[in-house]
């Protein structure tokens, strides 16, 4: 009796294996037909557009023209000339700019207005691009600012990054951001994937051009930093001493 039960179990097991093997074979036979249908279906190509951010630092200004850093320190004569030269450089490029955006600080506003006249564009003001001091490893810069001020600057720049450094996969786009040395250097560190606390380790030229490209997947590539090729040496001013031929601005 026990032998009969054992044989019955074995037969049932063999039947199940046989059915499973048949089903697998049927699926294998159907697979090529399904693949053929898939190959014939149209496939959407991922967007290839690049978002190019042209960051321009404001022109030279009189540091002693007033106590209000936001509204009193406008461009000096050299700063206006620097703004004109960088505007001409952008106007000669074979691209069509989509937006011209600047901070609310007078020196950036005046730089953008000069550039806008050349580019035939009306600047948009954005407080997120205003000058501020981000958190840094430079103890000398930390001494002049409270932890709250540093944190507020960090937060504003993070929001500015999320607003402007976004992919535009449907087409190439070109935005000009006229702002400040601290802001641009922070953006540089962010674009390189470096610690943004090192932003103070770079010099920044007035009316200098920095270009950052945002790929369709959101990754970033540095094209150029603090390029002043449009300015004669005699008209260059920097946050540091550049290559040693100029004094601090």
C-alpha positions in Angstrom: 0.0 0.0 0.0 2.8 2.4 0.9 4.5 1.6 -2.4 1.4 2.5 -4.4 1.1 5.9 -2.6 4.7 6.6 -3.3 4.3 5.8 -7.0 1.2 8.0 -7.1 3.1 11.0 -5.6 5.9 10.5 -8.1 3.5 10.4 -11.1 1.9 13.6 -9.9 5.3 15.3 -9.5 6.3 14.2 -13.0 3.0 15.6 -14.4 3.6 19.0 -12.8 7.2 19.2 -14.2 5.9 18.3 -17.6 3.3 21.1 -17.5 5.8 23.6 -16.3 8.3 22.7 -19.1 5.5 23.1 -21.7 4.6 26.5 -20.4 8.2 27.6 -20.5 8.5 26.4 -24.0 5.4 28.3 -25.1 6.7 31.5 -23.5 10.0 31.0 -25.3 8.2 30.6 -28.6 6.2 33.8 -28.1 9.2 35.8 -27.0 10.6 36.6 -30.5 7.2 37.8 -31.7 6.9 40.2 -28.8 10.5 41.5 -29.4 9.7 42.1 -33.0 6.7 44.2 -32.1 8.8 46.2 -29.7 11.5 46.9 -32.3 8.9 48.2 -34.7 7.4 50.7 -32.1 8.7 54.3 -32.1 11.0 55.1 -29.3 11.3 58.6 -27.8 14.8 60.0 -27.8 16.0 61.8 -24.7 16.4 65.5 -25.0 19.9 66.8 -25.7 19.5 70.5 -25.0 22.1 72.2 -22.8 21.4 75.1 -20.4 24.3 77.5 -20.6 24.6 80.0 -17.7 26.7 83.1 -18.4 27.7 84.6 -15.1 29.1 88.1 -15.2 30.5 89.9 -12.2 29.6 93.6 -12.0 32.1 96.3 -13.1 34.4 98.2 -10.8 32.9 100.6 -8.3 33.9 103.1 -5.7 34.1 101.3 -2.4 33.8 104.5 -0.4 30.8 106.1 -2.2 28.4 105.3 0.7 27.7 103.1 3.6 24.8 101.3 2.0 26.4 98.4 0.1 23.1 97.8 -1.7 22.1 101.1 -3.1 25.0 103.6 -2.8 28.0 101.9 -4.5 27.4 102.4 -8.2 29.9 101.8 -11.0 32.7 104.2 -11.5 33.9 105.3 -15.0 36.1 102.2 -15.4 33.2 100.0 -14.3 30.9 101.4 -17.0 33.6 100.8 -19.6 34.1 97.2 -18.3 30.3 96.6 -18.5 30.3 97.9 -22.1 33.1 95.6 -23.1 31.6 92.5 -21.7 28.3 93.4 -23.2 29.9 93.7 -26.6 31.7 90.4 -26.2 28.3 88.6 -25.6 26.7 90.5 -28.4 29.3 89.1 -30.8 28.7 85.5 -29.9 26.6 83.4 -32.3 23.9 82.6 -29.7 20.6 84.1 -28.8 20.2 84.9 -25.1 17.0 84.0 -23.5 17.2 86.0 -20.3 19.3 88.7 -18.7 19.0 88.6 -14.9 20.8 90.6 -12.2 21.0 91.2 -8.5 19.3 94.2 -6.9 22.6 95.8 -5.8 23.2 99.0 -7.7 26.6 98.0 -9.2 25.0 94.8 -10.6 21.9 96.7 -11.8 24.1 99.3 -13.6 26.3 96.7 -15.2 23.2 94.8 -16.4 21.6 98.0 -17.8 24.7 98.8 -19.8 24.8 95.2 -21.1 21.1 95.2 -21.8 21.4 98.3 -24.0 23.9 96.4 -26.1 22.1 93.1 -26.2 18.7 94.7 -26.7 17.4 93.0 -23.5 15.6 94.3 -20.4 17.3 93.0 -17.2 15.2 91.1 -14.6 16.1 91.8 -11.0 16.3 89.0 -8.5 17.3 89.3 -4.9 18.5 85.7 -4.8 21.6 87.0 -6.7 22.3 89.8 -4.2 25.8 89.8 -2.7 26.3 88.0 0.6 29.0 86.1 2.4 28.5 82.3 2.4 30.0 80.0 5.0 33.7 79.8 4.4 36.9 78.3 5.9 38.5 81.8 5.7 38.5 83.0 9.3 39.1 86.6 8.3 35.8 86.7 6.4 33.9 85.0 9.2 34.9 87.6 11.7 32.7 90.3 9.9 29.5 88.2 9.9 27.2 86.5 12.3 26.3 82.8 12.0 22.8 83.8 11.1 24.0 86.0 8.2 26.2 83.2 6.9 23.3 80.7 7.1 20.9 83.1 5.4 23.4 83.6 2.6 23.9 79.8 2.2 20.1 79.3 2.0 19.6 82.0 -0.5 22.3 80.6 -2.8 20.9 77.1 -2.6 17.5 78.5 -3.7 19.2 80.5 -6.5 21.0 77.3 -7.7 17.7 75.3 -7.8 16.0 78.2 -9.7 18.6 78.7 -12.4 20.9 75.7 -12.7 18.2 73.5 -14.2 18.3 71.3 -17.3 16.5 72.4 -20.5 16.6 69.1 -22.5 14.2 70.2 -25.2 16.6 72.8 -26.6 19.8 74.8 -25.9 19.1 77.8 -23.7 21.3 80.7 -22.7 20.8 82.8 -19.6 23.0 85.7 -18.4 23.3 86.3 -14.6 24.9 89.6 -13.6 25.9 89.3 -10.0 28.8 89.3 -7.5 32.2 87.7 -6.8 31.0 85.8 -3.7 28.0 84.5 -5.5 29.8 83.4 -8.6 32.6 81.7 -6.7 30.1 79.8 -4.6 28.3 78.7 -7.8 31.7 77.6 -9.2 32.3 75.3 -6.2 28.8 73.9 -6.5 29.2 73.2 -10.2 32.5 71.4 -9.6 31.0 69.3 -6.9 33.5 70.8 -4.4 32.9 71.9 -0.9 31.3 75.4 -1.2 33.2 76.5 1.9 36.3 76.9 -0.4 34.7 79.6 -2.5 37.0 82.3 -1.1 40.1 80.6 -2.6 39.5 82.0 -6.1 40.1 85.5 -7.4 37.3 87.1 -9.3 37.7 89.8 -12.0 35.3 92.7 -12.5 33.1 92.2 -15.6 34.7 88.7 -15.9 32.8 85.9 -17.7 32.1 82.5 -16.1 30.2 79.9 -18.1 28.6 76.8 -16.6 26.7 74.2 -18.7 23.9 72.1 -17.3 23.4 68.8 -19.1 20.0 67.2 -19.7 20.6 64.9 -16.7 21.2 67.8 -14.4 25.0 67.3 -14.1 27.2 70.4 -14.7 30.3 71.3 -16.6 32.5 74.3 -16.2 33.2 76.0 -19.6 35.3 78.9 -18.3 35.9 80.8 -15.1 36.6 84.6 -14.6 37.5 85.1 -18.3 38.6 88.7 -18.9 39.8 88.3 -22.4 37.5 91.1 -23.5 39.3 93.6 -21.2 42.6 95.2 -22.0 45.1 94.6 -19.1 44.9 98.3 -18.2 41.2 98.0 -17.6 41.3 94.8 -15.5 40.5 94.9 -11.8 40.2 91.8 -9.5 39.2 90.8 -6.0 42.8 89.7 -5.6 45.9 90.5 -7.7 45.1 88.3 -10.7 48.4 87.1 -12.0 50.4 89.8 -10.2 50.0 92.7 -12.6 47.1 94.4 -10.8 46.2 95.7 -7.3 43.3 94.4 -5.3 39.9 95.8 -6.2 
